[in-house]
Amino acid sequence: MMYPILLTSTWALAATHLHDAPLWMTVGIPLLFTLVAVTRVVYWWKLRDVDPSPQEAHRALLRTNRLAIVIAVAFTGWSLLLFPYGDAYSRSHVAFYMAITVIACIFCLMHLRSAALMVTVIVNGAFIAFFASTGEPTFIAIAINIALVSIAMLAILSINYRDFARMVNARTEARRKEEAQARLLHMIDDMPVAVMTVEPETFRINYANETSKTLMRSIEHLLPIKADELVGTCIDVFHKHPEHQRRLLSDPANLPHNARITLGSEVIELKVSAVMGADGSYLGPMLSWAIVTKEVEIQARIRQLAHYDALTGLANRITFRERLEERIAIPGNPVEVLFIDLDGFKLVNDSKGHRVGDELLRKVAQRLCEVCDDDEMMIGRLGGDEFAVLAPCDGAAAAEQLAARIIKAISAPYALEHVHQVQIGASVGIALTPMHGVSGEALLARADMALYAAKAAGKGTYRLFSEEMEARVQERVRLEARLHAALQANEGLFVFYQPIVDVQTNRITAREALVRWHHPEHGWISPREFIPVAEQSGLIDLLGEFVLNRACRDALEWQDDVRVAVNISAVQLGKGTIPSVVLAALVSSGLSPSRLEVEVTETALLEDERDAIADLRQLRGLGVRVALDDFGTGYSSLAHLRAFPFDKIKIDGSFVRDALRRPDCAAVVRAVAQIGKRLGVTTVAEGVETEAQLRRMRKEGCTEVQGFLHGAPKPSARDAAIVEELNRSAVRRATA
């Protein structure tokens, strides 16, 4: 607007001086001003819709400041050039022109204070100085008046500019906030989390991002609204009884708040927080929500796995112990614990495979649940093939009756999917409160002792805990400590040798190494006592290494150069360590590998046949002979003969002893001897004690015999004197 004002005023002043001043001054200069003004107007018109960047705006303001100086100087100079021409009216017109023009320019430039100030200083400064210097009272009065008006205008300019700056800053801040809010809303819309906001007065949803609408579409069938109708709908649609939720959402003091609600088969998790204004006022709740049905199912599954056995669904060891402690803690509420171990399960699991073993465990769990169907009973799987039952205690007789029912149920044949039929048994140990313990740990330990006693009694039975059992366990612990001390000190342990004889020539072909232990206080301890303890405690490796090294060194001193046979425990075989132990014994003693014979039982092959056979093949590779001991007492003996080419088969002594009076035992001996003959394998009859037994074994076709008929186990020459002195000392103590 400034340029039209300047042009109209300029041409009006030019017209009043047209006949008095030169044409270049009254026409030429106004035309030049008009050309410049029109150019600037066109330029501004083109830029009216442009939103400049801060840098572009800054450059435009600098140009305007410079242009304001040029315009102020140009128009002021032109006005003062015209002043000498014309009469008094014409000169008054120049003063009027300069006054109203500068006022118009100041108002047009008031939003660019620097330009307005420069125009005011240039025009009004020149005006006041020029007219004050004319000496005319009228012009001097006008100059004074313009000076006062200029001061007032400058004050008004400053006030307006300050308000304008505040307005611009406020609009800039508002725009920044709008842009930030727009970005925030855009971010929220794109967030993978469902977000909604609610009006606190009406509880209507006033915003929902795209994720909310997407989730809504998946549960529309559970709600009375559609996803596209979410905004504007009351939040009550998510609740059957919304009064509690309304109280929570209406008061920010209740927030933040987390909750889970169920809609049909789906579970929704809500997290509510308060949205507060800049002044601290409550604008309303913001809800982030998600469908967590699968997560809830997974959490439930994790809790299930943490407390229950995944295979059978029974309580696991941790849960069983916790429940046991809880039940014991209730005064006047005696309980009983039945510790159950499956007899023969490992054999089925190893021979038929883990799939059959798992199916069998599930069947056992089902039968236990059928027997123990009382709500006050609890069944747990404590691990492997061990189960336990927790029940109210009605006395020892009732506990034994329950144990008998359990054994009967578990021992019935099982029809499984992958095999025609299998049959196992069960042994049960029983402990009662308060007579057998007042803590869960003590009760389980004593039920375990009773179970051990049941297994020792021949399996397939039950035993009630007694003090004697605990005494036997403690004695076993003491025996283990004594054996460990004897192995560490290498004191009291001896190797005896029993000859193995050819039935045709009566010539000794080998001697079997048998370990013996003499304790300074307890005398000779039977191998049947300490060897099981060594196997269960892990001392069997040290004991076996001792026997192997001693047997190799003793055999090297024998004059007849026969073989020495050393027994390998089932615990030692299959771990990959026995070949290196045998090799070390041969190297350290200097004994030829062909003179060493290792004996393994069928039980050793049942533990892990593949690894056990691998160990035996390595021994065979060293040149060591391998014999199968106690043949006929294990499972699938013929399969073992096929799995590995044994050098010798030793027939269990139970068949030899009964062969004279039981035709079936004689038939077994004959069959084994025939198998050995066809396979080219030596057959040894163990436990031959009479001439009649020897003649029968020779008749049935056995190659060799072993037993007291040809000699009892005796110590080596180096130990004979020591053993004899130990025996004499024992006799003296006994007769003292």
C-alpha positions in Angstrom: 0.0 0.0 0.0 3.0 2.3 0.5 3.7 2.6 -3.2 0.2 3.8 -4.3 0.3 6.4 -1.5 3.7 7.6 -2.6 2.8 7.7 -6.2 -0.6 9.6 -5.8 1.0 12.1 -3.5 4.1 12.5 -5.8 2.0 13.2 -8.9 -0.3 15.6 -7.0 2.8 17.6 -5.9 4.2 17.4 -9.5 0.9 18.8 -10.8 1.0 21.9 -8.5 4.6 22.6 -9.7 4.0 21.7 -13.4 4.1 25.3 -14.7 6.7 26.6 -12.2 9.4 23.9 -12.2 11.3 22.3 -15.0 9.7 19.3 -16.8 12.5 16.9 -15.8 11.7 17.7 -12.3 7.9 17.7 -12.5 7.5 14.8 -15.0 10.9 13.0 -15.4 11.6 12.2 -11.8 7.9 11.2 -11.0 8.0 8.9 -14.0 11.2 7.3 -12.6 9.6 6.9 -9.2 6.5 5.4 -10.8 8.6 2.8 -12.7 10.5 1.8 -9.6 7.3 1.6 -7.5 5.4 -0.4 -10.1 8.4 -2.9 -10.4 8.4 -3.3 -6.6 4.6 -3.8 -6.5 4.7 -6.4 -9.2 7.6 -8.2 -7.4 5.7 -8.2 -4.1 2.5 -9.4 -5.8 4.3 -12.4 -7.2 5.6 -13.3 -3.8 2.3 -12.9 -1.9 1.7 -16.7 -1.6 5.4 -17.7 -1.0 6.2 -19.0 2.5 9.9 -18.1 2.7 12.5 -19.9 4.8 14.1 -18.0 7.7 17.2 -17.3 5.6 15.1 -16.0 2.6 13.0 -13.8 4.9 16.2 -12.4 6.5 17.6 -11.5 3.1 14.3 -9.8 2.1 14.2 -7.7 5.2 17.8 -6.5 4.6 16.8 -5.5 1.1 13.8 -3.6 2.4 16.0 -1.7 4.9 18.3 -0.7 2.1 15.4 0.2 -0.2 13.8 2.3 2.5 16.9 4.4 2.8 17.0 4.9 -1.0 13.3 5.9 -1.2 13.5 8.2 1.9 16.6 10.0 0.4 15.1 10.1 -3.1 11.7 11.5 -2.2 13.1 13.9 0.4 15.7 15.2 -2.0 13.1 15.6 -4.8 10.7 17.4 -2.4 13.4 19.9 -1.3 14.4 20.5 -5.0 10.8 21.6 -5.7 10.5 23.8 -2.7 12.0 27.0 -4.3 9.5 27.0 -7.2 6.1 28.4 -7.1 4.2 30.6 -4.6 3.5 30.3 -1.0 0.8 27.7 -1.6 3.1 25.6 -3.6 5.8 25.6 -0.9 3.1 24.8 1.7 2.1 21.8 -0.5 5.7 20.5 -0.4 5.7 20.7 3.5 2.3 19.0 3.5 3.6 16.3 1.1 6.6 15.5 3.1 4.6 15.3 6.4 1.7 13.0 5.2 4.1 10.9 3.1 6.4 10.1 5.9 3.4 9.3 8.2 2.0 7.0 5.6 5.4 5.3 5.1 5.9 4.9 8.8 2.5 3.2 9.2 3.2 0.9 6.2 6.7 0.0 7.6 5.7 -0.3 11.2 6.2 -4.1 11.2 9.8 -3.5 10.1 10.9 -1.1 12.8 14.4 -0.6 11.5 13.1 0.6 8.1 10.4 2.8 9.7 13.0 4.4 12.0 15.4 5.1 9.1 12.6 6.7 7.0 11.6 8.8 10.0 15.1 10.0 10.7 15.9 10.7 7.1 12.7 12.4 6.0 11.7 14.2 9.3 15.3 15.0 10.1 15.7 16.7 6.8 12.2 18.3 7.0 12.8 19.8 10.5 16.3 21.0 9.7 15.2 22.5 6.3 12.0 24.3 7.4 13.5 25.5 10.7 16.3 27.1 8.7 13.8 29.1 6.5 13.2 31.8 9.1 9.5 31.8 8.3 7.5 31.6 11.5 4.9 29.3 9.9 7.5 26.9 8.6 9.3 26.9 11.9 6.0 26.1 13.7 5.4 23.3 11.2 9.0 21.9 11.9 8.4 22.0 15.7 5.0 20.3 15.2 6.5 17.6 13.0 9.3 17.0 15.6 6.6 16.4 18.3 4.6 14.2 16.0 7.7 12.3 15.1 8.4 11.6 18.8 4.9 10.4 19.4 4.9 8.3 16.2 8.2 6.7 17.3 6.6 5.8 20.7 3.6 4.4 19.0 5.9 2.5 16.5 7.8 0.9 19.4 4.6 -0.2 21.2 3.1 -1.6 18.0 6.3 -3.3 17.0 6.6 -4.9 20.5 3.0 -6.2 20.2 3.6 -7.3 16.7 6.8 -9.2 17.8 4.9 -10.8 20.6 2.2 -11.8 18.1 4.7 -13.2 15.7 6.5 -15.1 18.4 3.2 -16.4 19.8 2.1 -17.5 16.3 5.5 -19.1 15.7 5.3 -21.0 19.0 1.7 -22.0 18.3 2.8 -23.2 14.8 5.7 -25.0 16.3 3.4 -26.7 18.8 1.0 -27.5 16.1 3.8 -29.0 14.0 5.0 -30.9 17.0 1.5 -32.2 17.8 1.1 -33.2 14.2 4.4 -35.0 14.2 3.4 -36.7 17.5 0.0 -37.7 16.2 1.7 -39.0 13.1 4.1 -41.0 15.2 1.4 -42.3 17.4 -0.7 -43.2 14.3 2.3 -45.2 13.0 3.2 -46.8 16.4 2.8 -50.5 16.7 1.1 -49.9 20.1 -2.6 -49.3 20.2 -3.4 -45.9 21.7 -6.6 -44.2 22.6 -7.6 -41.0 24.5 -10.8 -40.5 26.3 -12.8 -37.4 27.4 -12.9 -37.4 31.2 -16.4 -36.0 31.4 -18.3 -38.1 28.8 -15.9 -41.1 28.7 -16.0 -41.0 24.9 -13.0 -42.0 22.8 -11.8 -38.8 21.1 -8.7 -40.3 19.4 -7.6 -43.8 18.3 -4.5 -44.5 16.2 -4.4 -46.9 13.3 -3.1 -49.8 15.4 -6.1 -49.5 17.7 -8.4 -49.7 14.7 -6.5 -52.7 13.3 -6.7 -54.5 16.6 -10.4 -53.6 16.9 -11.1 -55.3 13.5 -9.8 -58.6 14.9 -12.2 -58.5 17.9 -15.2 -56.8 16.3 -17.2 -59.9 16.7 -16.9 -59.6 20.5 -18.0 -56.0 20.7 -21.2 -54.1 19.7 -19.3 -51.6 17.5 -17.1 -51.7 14.4 -13.5 -50.5 14.3 -14.4 -47.4 12.1 -17.0 -46.4 14.8 -14.4 -46.4 17.6 -13.8 -42.6 17.8 -16.9 -41.1 19.5 -17.9 -44.3 21.2 -18.1 -44.6 25.0 -15.3 -46.6 26.6 -17.9 -48.6 28.4 -18.2 -51.0 25.5 -15.1 -52.8 26.8 -16.7 -53.5 30.2 -19.7 -55.4 31.3 -19.7 -53.4 34.6 -18.0 -50.0 33.8 -18.7 -48.2 37.0 -15.3 -49.1 38.5 -13.5 -48.1 35.4 -15.3 -44.8 35.2 -14.2 -44.0 38.8 -10.6 -44.8 37.8 -10.6 -42.8 34.6 -12.3 -39.7 36.1 -9.6 -39.0 38.7 -5.9 -38.6 37.7 -5.0 -39.6 41.3 -5.9 -43.2 40.4 -3.5 -43.2 37.5 -1.4 -44.8 36.2 -3.4 -48.1 36.3 -2.8 -51.5 34.6 -5.6 -54.0 34.1 -6.5 -57.1 32.1 -10.0 -57.7 30.8 -11.5 -60.7 29.1 -13.6 -60.4 26.0 -14.9 -63.8 25.0 -11.8 -65.9 24.3 -9.5 -62.9 24.1 -7.5 -61.2 26.8 -6.9 -57.5 26.5 -4.2 -55.7 28.6 -4.8 -52.0 29.3 -2.3 -49.4 30.6 -3.9 -46.1 31.5 -2.0 -42.9 32.2 -3.1 -39.3 32.8 -2.6 -36.6 30.2 -2.0 -33.2 31.9 -2.1 -29.8 30.4 0.6 -27.1 30.7 -1.3 -25.5 33.5 -1.6 -28.8 35.4 -5.2 -29.4 34.5 -6.4 -33.0 33.8 -7.0 -33.3 30.0 -8.1 -37.0 30.2 -6.8 -40.5 30.3 -4.7 -42.1 27.6 -5.0 -45.9 27.1 -2.5 -48.1 25.5 -3.8 -51.6 24.9 -3.0 -54.9 23.3 -4.5 -58.3 22.8 -2.3 -60.6 24.9 -4.2 -63.9 24.6 -1.2 -65.8 23.3 1.1 -64.2 25.9 -1.3 -65.2 28.7 -1.4 -68.7 27.3 2.4 -68.8 27.2 2.7 -67.5 30.7 0.2 -70.1 31.9 2.3 -72.8 30.1 5.5 -71.5 31.7 3.8 -71.7 35.1 2.6 -75.2 34.2 6.2 -76.2 33.2 7.6 -74.7 36.4 5.3 -76.6 38.7 4.3 -79.7 36.7 6.0 -82.4 34.8 5.7 -81.8 31.0 5.5 -85.5 30.1 2.9 -86.8 32.6 1.2 -83.7 33.8 1.9 -84.6 37.4 3.4 -82.3 40.0 7.2 -82.0 39.6 9.7 -82.4 42.4 9.6 -78.7 43.4 5.8 -78.5 43.6 5.6 -81.9 45.4 8.1 -80.8 48.1 6.3 -77.4 48.5 2.9 -79.1 49.0 4.5 -81.7 51.3 5.9 -78.9 53.5 2.5 -77.1 53.5 0.7 -80.3 54.6 3.2 -81.1 57.3 2.9 -77.6 58.7 -0.8 -78.1 59.4 -1.2 -79.2 63.1 -2.9 -82.5 63.7 -2.7 -83.4 60.0 -0.4 -86.5 59.7 0.6 -87.5 56.2 2.3 -90.4 54.5 4.8 -90.3 51.6 5.1 -93.3 49.2 8.3 -93.2 47.2 7.9 -95.3 44.0 10.6 -96.6 41.6 9.8 -98.6 38.5 11.5 -102.0 38.2 12.6 -102.8 34.7 11.8 -99.4 33.2 15.4 -98.7 32.2 15.6 -102.0 30.3 12.4 -101.1 28.3 13.6 -97.6 27.7 17.1 -98.6 26.5 15.9 -101.6 24.4 12.7 -100.2 23.0 13.6 -96.6 22.7 12.7 -93.3 24.4 9.4 -92.9 22.6 8.2 -96.2 24.1 9.7 -95.2 27.5 7.8 -91.9 27.4 4.5 -93.6 26.5 5.1 -96.1 29.3 5.7 -93.3 31.8 2.4 -91.6 30.8 0.6 -94.9 31.2 2.1 -95.4 34.7 1.0 -91.8 35.6 -2.6 -92.7 34.5 -2.6 -95.8 36.6 -1.3 -93.9 39.6 -4.1 -91.3 39.2 -6.7 -94.2 39.0 -5.4 -95.7 42.2 -4.9 -92.4 44.1 -8.2 -90.7 43.0 -8.8 -89.1 46.4 -8.8 -85.3 46.3 -6.6 -85.2 49.3 -3.9 -87.2 47.6 -1.2 -85.7 45.4 1.0 -87.5 42.9 4.4 -86.2 41.7 7.0 -87.3 39.3 10.3 -86.6 41.0 12.4 -87.4 37.9 13.2 -90.3 35.6 11.2 -93.3 36.7 10.7 -92.1 40.2 7.2 -91.1 41.5 5.8 -90.1 44.9 2.4 -90.1 46.5 1.4 -87.7 49.3 -1.7 -88.8 51.2 -3.4 -88.3 54.6 -1.9 -90.8 57.1 -4.4 -93.4 58.3 -1.8 -95.6 59.9 0.9 -98.0 58.7 -1.6 -100.7 57.6 -3.5 -98.3 55.3 -0.3 -97.0 53.8 0.9 -100.6 53.1 -2.4 -101.4 51.5 -2.1 -98.4 49.2 1.4 -99.4 48.3 0.2 -102.9 47.5 -2.5 -101.5 45.2 0.0 -99.3 43.5 2.4 -102.2 42.9 -0.4 -104.3 41.5 -1.6 -101.6 39.2 1.8 -100.7 37.8 2.8 -104.4 37.4 0.0 -105.2 35.1 1.0 -105.6 31.4 0.9 -102.4 29.2 -0.3 -102.4 25.6 1.7 -99.6 23.9 1.4 -98.0 20.5 4.8 -99.0 19.2 5.2 -102.4 20.8 2.8 -105.3 21.4 3.1 -105.5 25.2 5.6 -104.7 27.9 5.6 -105.4 31.6 7.4 -103.7 34.4 7.2 -103.7 38.2 7.4 -101.2 41.0 9.1 -100.9 44.4 7.7 -98.7 47.1 9.2 -97.0 50.2 6.9 -95.6 52.9 7.4 -92.9 55.5 4.8 -91.5 57.9 4.6 -88.4 60.0 5.3 -87.7 62.8 7.0 -91.0 63.6 9.4 -90.9 60.7 10.0 -87.2 60.5 8.5 -83.8 60.9 10.0 -82.1 57.8 9.5 -82.7 54.1 13.3 -83.3 53.6 13.4 -85.9 56.4 10.3 -87.7 55.2 11.5 -87.9 51.6 14.9 -89.1 52.7 13.4 -91.9 54.9 10.9 -92.9 52.2 13.9 -93.2 49.9 15.7 -95.4 52.4 12.6 -97.6 52.6 12.6 -97.8 48.8 16.2 -98.9 48.8 15.3 -101.6 51.3 12.4 -102.7 49.1 14.7 -103.0 46.1 17.3 -104.9 48.1 14.5 -107.3 49.2 14.1 -108.4 45.5 12.0 -105.5 44.0 8.3 -105.7 43.3 7.5 -105.1 47.0 7.1 -102.3 49.6 8.9 -101.5 52.8 7.9 -99.2 55.7 10.8 -97.2 57.0 12.5 -98.5 60.2 15.4 -97.3 62.3 17.4 -100.3 61.1 17.2 -98.9 57.5 18.7 -95.6 58.6 21.4 -97.5 60.5 22.2 -99.5 57.3 22.4 -96.3 55.3 24.7 -94.8 57.8 26.8 -97.9 57.8 27.0 -97.8 54.1 28.3 -94.1 54.3 30.9 -95.2 56.9 31.9 -98.1 54.6 32.3 -95.8 51.7 34.6 -93.5 53.8 36.7 -96.5 54.9 37.0 -97.7 51.3 38.0 -94.3 50.1 40.7 -94.1 52.8 42.0 -97.6 51.9 42.2 -96.6 48.2 44.0 -93.3 49.0 46.5 -95.0 51.4 46.7 -98.2 49.3 46.4 -100.3 52.5 44.3 -103.4 53.2 43.5 -104.1 49.5 44.6 -107.4 47.9 44.1 -109.3 44.7 43.3 -113.0 44.9 43.4 -115.4 42.0 41.2 -118.4 41.1 42.3 -120.8 38.4 40.4 -121.5 35.2 41.1 -125.1 34.0 40.8 -126.9 30.7 38.3 -129.8 31.2 40.2 -132.2 29.0 43.8 -131.6 30.1 43.3 -130.2 33.6 45.8 -127.5 32.7 45.3 -124.0 34.0 44.6 -121.7 31.1 43.9 -118.5 33.1 43.4 -117.1 36.6 40.6 -114.7 37.5 41.7 -111.6 39.6 39.3 -111.1 42.6 39.7 -108.1 44.9 39.7 -108.6 48.6 39.7 -106.0 51.4 40.9 -106.3 55.0 40.0 -103.5 57.4 42.2 -103.2 60.6 39.1 -103.0 62.9 36.4 -104.9 61.0 38.6 -107.7 59.4 37.8 -109.1 56.0 34.9 -107.3 54.3 32.9 -109.2 51.7 33.1 -108.0 48.0 29.3 -108.2 48.0 29.3 -105.4 50.5 31.9 -103.0 49.3 31.8 -103.4 45.5 28.2 -102.1 45.2 29.2 -99.2 47.5 32.1 -98.5 45.2 29.9 -98.5 42.1 27.3 -96.2 43.7 29.8 -93.8 45.1 32.1 -93.5 42.1 35.0 -95.2 43.8 34.8 -98.1 41.3 37.1 -96.4 38.9 39.9 -96.2 41.5 39.2 -99.7 42.7 39.2 -101.1 39.2 42.4 -99.4 38.3 44.0 -100.8 41.4 43.0 -104.4 40.5 44.0 -104.0 36.9 47.5 -102.7 37.7 48.1 -105.3 40.4 46.9 -108.2 38.2 49.1 -107.2 35.3 52.2 -106.9 37.5 51.4 -110.2 39.3 50.8 -112.1 36.0 54.2 -111.0 34.7 55.8 -113.0 37.6 53.9 -116.3 36.9 56.0 -119.1 35.7 53.3 -120.8 33.6 52.6 -117.6 31.5 48.8 -118.1 31.6 46.3 -115.3 31.1 44.9 -113.2 33.8 41.2 -112.3 33.8 40.1 -109.0 35.3 36.4 -108.0 35.8 35.2 -104.6 34.4 32.2 -103.1 36.2 29.2 -101.9 34.3 29.8 -98.5 35.8 33.3 -98.3 34.2 32.3 -99.4 30.7 30.8 -97.1 28.1 32.5 -93.9 29.3 35.4 -94.1 26.8 38.0 -94.2 29.7 38.6 -97.9 30.2 40.8 -98.5 27.0 43.3 -95.9 28.1 43.4 -97.3 31.7 44.0 -100.8 30.3 46.8 -99.5 28.0 48.5 -97.7 30.8 48.4 -100.9 33.0 49.9 -103.0 30.2 52.7 -100.4 29.5 53.6 -99.9 33.1 53.7 -103.6 33.9 55.2 -104.8 30.6 52.6 -107.6 30.3 51.7 -108.7 26.8 48.1 -107.7 25.8 47.4 -111.3 24.7 47.8 -112.4 28.3 45.1 -110.0 29.6 41.5 -111.0 29.5 38.7 -108.6 30.6 35.3 -109.9 31.8 32.1 -107.9 31.3 28.6 -108.8 32.4 25.5 -108.6 30.3 24.3 -105.8 32.7 27.2 -103.6 31.5 26.0 -103.9 27.9 22.4 -103.0 28.9 23.4 -99.6 30.3 24.5 -98.2 26.9 25.2 -100.9 24.4 26.6 -98.7 21.7 29.2 -97.0 23.8 30.0 -100.2 25.7 30.7 -102.1 22.4 32.9 -99.2 21.3 35.0 -99.6 24.4 35.2 -103.3 23.8 36.3 -102.9 20.2 39.1 -100.6 21.3 40.3 -103.2 23.9 40.2 -105.8 21.1 42.3 -103.5 19.0 44.9 -103.5 21.7 45.1 -107.3 21.5 43.2 -107.9 24.8 40.8 -110.8 25.0 37.1 -110.1 26.0 34.9 -112.6 27.9 31.1 -112.4 28.6 30.6 -113.1 32.3 27.4 -114.6 34.0 25.9 -115.5 30.6 22.2 -116.5 30.7 21.2 -114.2 33.6 20.7 -111.0 31.6 18.4 -109.7 28.9 18.7 -110.8 25.2 22.0 -112.7 25.6 22.0 -114.0 22.0 21.7 -110.4 20.8 24.9 -109.6 22.7 26.7 -112.5 21.1 25.7 -111.1 17.7 26.7 -107.5 18.7 30.3 -108.4 19.6 32.5 -111.4 18.9 33.5 -112.4 22.5 36.5 -114.7 23.0 34.9 -116.5 25.9 31.5 -117.2 27.4 31.2 -117.8 31.1 28.1 -119.7 32.1 26.6 -118.5 35.4 27.2 -120.8 38.4 23.5 -121.0 39.2 23.0 -123.2 36.1 26.1 -125.3 36.9 25.0 -126.1 40.5 21.5 -127.2 39.4 22.4 -129.0 36.3 22.6 -132.4 38.1 19.0 -132.2 39.4 17.2 -130.0 37.0 17.1 -131.0 33.3 16.2 -127.4 32.2 19.5 -126.1 33.7 21.4 -128.9 32.1 19.8 -128.0 28.8 20.8 -124.4 29.1 24.4 -125.4 29.8 24.3 -127.8 26.8 22.8 -125.1 24.5 25.4 -122.5 25.5 28.2 -125.0 25.0 26.9 -125.8 21.5 26.6 -122.1 20.7 30.2 -121.6 21.8 31.4 -124.5 19.7 29.6 -123.3 16.6 31.0 -119.7 17.1 34.5 -121.0 18.0 34.2 -119.4 21.4 35.6 -120.9 24.7 32.8 -121.7 27.2 33.6 -121.7 30.9 31.4 -123.3 33.5 31.6 -121.3 36.8 31.0 -122.6 40.3 32.2 -126.2 39.7 32.7 -127.6 43.2 32.3 -131.5 42.8 33.6 -134.2 40.6 30.0 -134.9 39.5 29.5 -131.4 38.4 32.8 -131.6 36.5 31.8 -134.7 34.7 28.5 -133.2 33.8 30.1 -130.0 32.4 32.5 -132.2 30.4 29.6 -134.2 29.1 27.6 -131.1 28.1 30.5 -129.8 26.0 32.0 -127.0 28.1 35.6 -126.1 27.3 36.8 -124.9 30.7 35.7 -124.9 34.3 36.2 -122.6 37.3 35.4 -123.3 40.9 36.5 -124.6 44.3 37.1 -128.1 42.9 40.3 -126.8 41.3 41.1 -124.2 43.8 39.8 -121.3 45.9 40.9 -117.7 45.3 44.4 -117.2 46.8 46.7 -114.2 47.2 49.7 -113.6 45.0 53.1 -114.9 46.2 54.1 -111.4 47.4 50.9 -111.0 49.5 50.6 -114.6 50.8 52.6 -114.0 54.0 50.8 -110.7 54.8 47.4 -112.4 54.3 48.4 -115.4 56.4 49.5 -113.1 59.3 46.2 -111.1 59.0 44.2 -114.4 59.3 46.3 -115.5 62.3 45.7 -112.2 64.0 42.0 -112.5 63.4 42.0 -116.0 65.0 43.9 -114.7 68.0 41.4 -111.8 68.5 38.5 -114.2 68.2 39.9 -116.7 70.8 41.2 -114.0 73.2 
